[in-house]
């Protein structure tokens, strides 16, 4: 029994060794596939980076527009308050 187990294990090892031997064509095909996968990953990463840059740029522009609108609104409000104060002062001066 011990001998037959050893023979079976030896046969399995030889079979596995035979399976792992690749021809030059199989190696070339594996290299082509690996290179293609790497190229696809690089294109995906570049696309994601570009999309992220576009999104960041759009967010920056949106913030700039919001800030400009807020500043303009504050200027209009201040101008209105100044005019109202001038009207109040003019009225007070007339009544004295």
Secondary structure, DSSP 8 states (H G I E B T S, - for coil): -HHHHHHHHHHHHHHHHHHH---HHHHHHHHHHHHHHHHHHHHHHHHHHHHHHHHHHHHHHHHHHHHHHHHHHHHHHHHHHHHHHHHHHHHHHHH-
